Amino acid sequence: MPTRRGTTITAKAAPTRAREPESEEDPPQDPREETEEEETESEDGSEEQEVKFALTPGLATDGILDFTKKTDRSHFGYATKALDEEHYNCTPDEFYQFIQSLKDRANEYGWDTETGLLAIPMNSSDPNSPRRNLLGKYGTIDLARVQEYAKTFIGKRLRKAQDDRMLFHCLMNTLSKDGKRKITIWRNEYVINGGYSGICLLKVIIREGHLDTNATTSMIRTKLSNLDTYIHTVGNDITKFNGYVRMLQDTLRARGETTSDLLTNLFKGYAACSDKNFVDYIRRKQERYDEGDELTATMLMNLADTKFKQLKDKEIWEAPSPEEEKLIALEAKVQALKQKFAGKRRQSGNDESPSPAKKQKKGDGKQDDSSGNSKGGRSNKKEKPKWMFERPADDKLREPREWNGKKWYWCSPETGGKCTGQYRIHKPSKCEGKAFKHDPRKKGKHVVIQEALNTVVEPDNGYESPP
């Protein structure tokens, strides 16, 4: 298979005359012979210049680069730029994007051809040995093999040595500070023949940033079987979900492994999505697949992504069902009722009745200020003392305490009440448990709504036991 390096084509140039003979012994030279290497003559008499054709500037240069020339220095500068604006922290979450970006750079500069820099021979001493691409099969190539390969060109006047050094600077420019701290401690593993090796550095980055161990394959298979859990970690975003699945696929392929139950895992993962319309759509696809329709994992992911984007565009993604809408409306009504009751309580003032000793005195037409009530007949709510919420000593546990002209009792299960532990107006033996607040999250939505509608808003101070 030919490489993607530049090929030569011809283009027309202005016609030139044949060179005149310098002496009688020197016969005239055929113009076609003179331009055999650089120019040829077309049928219309014009000459054609050879033009180097390449898909990218990085593929247009063959042979050793001369860094005294501006064009070759520019080649070095562009090849060694960071792969992305955001630097790579050498973490598993960022690994997939890092590899994809490096594949693009390698393709642009010809590092990924069959005989390019990243084609690692299985036997470095045999030039005809089979090769594996380090970016595509990194899980099947160990560091020792990469180091052995690097020794064949590092320190020598070869273009591959220049490409390797450019790869090294590209990777170092891509790593973040945290990423470099993880990698530079392994410096001795990517220094070969006294010089830095880009391919050895790449293998170290893959190993440290991707858990490149024998346990990786089983970990990936476990992750694929848990897609129904993962989908919630990305907020049911199907595009992100599919990207995660493709990353796991690529990782398996890099280790020479495949998965045969991906379609089953995808159906299970999509079925756990929170959008009912999407789940119904996937269910219909699964039914047709079970009936014999052709469907691959790639086809299913493309269909799922398209459906997800359609629902998003229509602004009906994760829209509530009719039953959920009714429930939401009921909850809104309950909140409105609570606010209405709270407003009435604020208007009525203190819910406690003043004690007989503190009622309005006869003859003066005024109320006793010591009760906490204002002279205009409106009540001001007193702040409860701190001891109301503090458990009394064991010998005082059943003794009432007076505040605001009334007796208060410590109500808790240990005194025979149903409250959680607080001084109340009612006696523990007559506690009805109205002050105990239940956690609505532990009940179904319909139960919460029904309880809310039946709730009687009681005074903050509790209810008073009958005499």
Beta strands, then each sheet from edge to edge (+ up, - down):
strand 1: 7-13
strand 2: 39-41
strand 3: 47-53
strand 4: 119-121
strand 5: 131-133
strand 6: 191-192
strand 7: 195-196
strand 8: 401-403
strand 9: 406-411
strand 10: 422-424
sheet 1: 1+ 3- 2+
sheet 2: 4+ 5-
sheet 3: 6+ 7-
sheet 4: 8+ 9- 10+
end
